[in-house]
Amino acid sequence: MSTVRDDVAARFAEKPHIEFVMLADHAEAINGKLYMNGGGWTDLNRPVVAGQAPPPNAFSIALSVFVPWGDTNRPIDLKLVVEDDDGNNLIDITSQIVVGRSPILPPGSGQHTPLAINAVQVFPKAGGYRVVVKLGEDVRTWPFRITDIPQQQQQKAS
């Protein structure tokens, strides 16, 4: 005996997938909306002083996941990695998301689910990096670069 869920899932043949991923200065996902400042950057210019460790950088990873009707109310595996050009992981998050289904949602309706991950990271060197997000078999990447901007060391007043 088929259920409404089976019929709808078969009719639409949709799978959960990543709609987009990007970097932002700051992002929050609240009540189904994505709030973002400074979104979409690919270049981070950081001030560095010779002989000192690179400073930590605060940033956000903003993404949206589409969850079809038949995949609501069940866990979906999500993996997020920030890696350098050599494939070394700096950030490695494995989690599950569960998108509920409102009783007033029309049968067959999918849901766009915004997510925001806020991080503070010391990038060990200038160069190329990338965010890699995996949701099942779907993979999206966002490449970015760190550029060091030399600064003069402040002289202490005597």
Secondary structure as GFF3:
##gff-version 3
##sequence-region A 1 158
A	DSSP	alpha_helix	4	12	.	.	.	ID=ss1
A	DSSP	beta_strand	17	24	.	.	.	ID=ss2
A	DSSP	beta_strand	26	30	.	.	.	ID=ss3
A	DSSP	beta_strand	33	37	.	.	.	ID=ss4
A	DSSP	beta_strand	43	49	.	.	.	ID=ss5
A	DSSP	beta_strand	57	67	.	.	.	ID=ss6
A	DSSP	three_ten_helix	69	71	.	.	.	ID=ss7
A	DSSP	beta_strand	75	84	.	.	.	ID=ss8
A	DSSP	beta_strand	89	98	.	.	.	ID=ss9
A	DSSP	beta_strand	111	121	.	.	.	ID=ss10
A	DSSP	beta_strand	127	135	.	.	.	ID=ss11
A	DSSP	beta_strand	138	151	.	.	.	ID=ss12
###
